[in-house]
Amino acid sequence: MCYHVVTMHIDTCTTGPYIRHLLRTSYREGGKVRHRTVANLSACTSEEIEAMRLALRYKGELTELLS
């Protein structure tokens, strides 16, 4: 049986005064974890980044979260 599980997350890296936010997917290929960058979110505000993290964390329950 072969199946693929792809997860999406926001990867944050701080290098000196710079902060980088990347929207990434993670998956396994040949037994190794691989990452693919979907978008660079570095121009977003910290509030927007937190909103996206919240949406990714509760993506299956967004209607419940809003009520």
C-alpha positions as CSV (number, residue, x, y, z in Angstrom):
1,M,0.0,0.0,0.0
2,C,1.4,3.4,-1.0
3,Y,0.0,6.7,0.3
4,H,1.1,10.3,0.6
5,V,0.5,12.6,3.5
6,V,1.2,16.2,2.7
7,T,1.2,18.8,5.5
8,M,1.3,22.5,5.2
9,H,2.9,24.8,7.7
10,I,4.6,28.2,8.1
11,D,8.3,28.0,8.5
12,T,9.8,31.0,10.4
13,C,13.6,31.6,10.5
14,T,15.4,34.5,12.2
15,T,18.8,35.5,10.9
16,G,20.1,38.6,12.7
17,P,17.6,41.4,12.2
18,Y,15.8,39.6,9.4
19,I,12.7,37.3,9.9
20,R,11.7,35.0,7.0
21,H,8.2,33.4,6.8
22,L,7.6,30.7,4.2
23,L,4.4,28.8,3.5
24,R,5.7,25.2,3.0
25,T,4.5,21.7,2.4
26,S,6.2,18.6,3.9
27,Y,6.0,15.2,2.4
28,R,8.0,11.9,2.4
29,E,9.9,10.8,-0.7
30,G,12.0,7.6,-0.6
31,G,11.7,7.5,3.2
32,K,13.1,11.1,3.6
33,V,11.2,14.2,4.6
34,R,11.1,16.8,1.8
35,H,9.9,20.4,1.9
36,R,8.5,22.5,-0.9
37,T,8.1,26.3,-0.6
38,V,4.6,27.4,-1.8
39,A,4.9,31.2,-1.0
40,N,7.1,33.7,0.7
41,L,5.1,35.5,3.4
42,S,7.8,37.8,4.7
43,A,6.0,40.9,3.6
44,C,2.9,40.0,5.8
45,T,2.3,41.5,9.2
46,S,2.7,39.5,12.3
47,E,-1.1,39.5,12.8
48,E,-1.6,38.1,9.3
49,I,1.0,35.3,9.9
50,E,-0.8,34.4,13.2
51,A,-4.1,34.3,11.4
52,M,-2.7,32.0,8.7
53,R,-1.2,29.7,11.4
54,L,-4.6,29.6,13.2
55,A,-6.3,28.8,9.9
56,L,-3.9,26.0,9.1
57,R,-4.2,24.6,12.6
58,Y,-8.0,24.5,12.6
59,K,-8.5,24.0,8.8
60,G,-11.2,21.3,9.3
61,E,-13.0,23.3,12.0
62,L,-13.0,26.9,10.7
63,T,-16.8,27.3,10.8
64,E,-16.8,26.3,14.5
65,L,-13.8,28.6,15.2
66,L,-15.7,31.6,13.7
67,S,-18.8,31.1,15.8
